[in-house]
Amino acid sequence: MKYKRLQDAAYQAGTDAVTALEAALALAGLVLPSLANDGPLGIRGFVRLGGCSVAVANQLAEVIAAGAHALQEQRT
């Protein structure tokens, strides 16, 4: 029974992560069409990012790099 609760929590964590990532991507004007909760893997959540076009991958890389640079500047 405890394992089932851990799996349920992992599934919910995956759902929450997908929702958060979709919202963050939307702020940047991006969509990963295959983004989905892939269910628990053991007792850990697992999110499938899926495929996207080269243009979306390049935009995502730019957004991640800009965010990382902004975080680094905040820390200094």
Secondary structure by P-SEA (a helix, b strand, c coil): caaaaaaaaaaaaaaaaaaaaaaaaaaacccccccccccccccbbbbbbccccaaaaaaaaaaaaaaaaaaaaaac
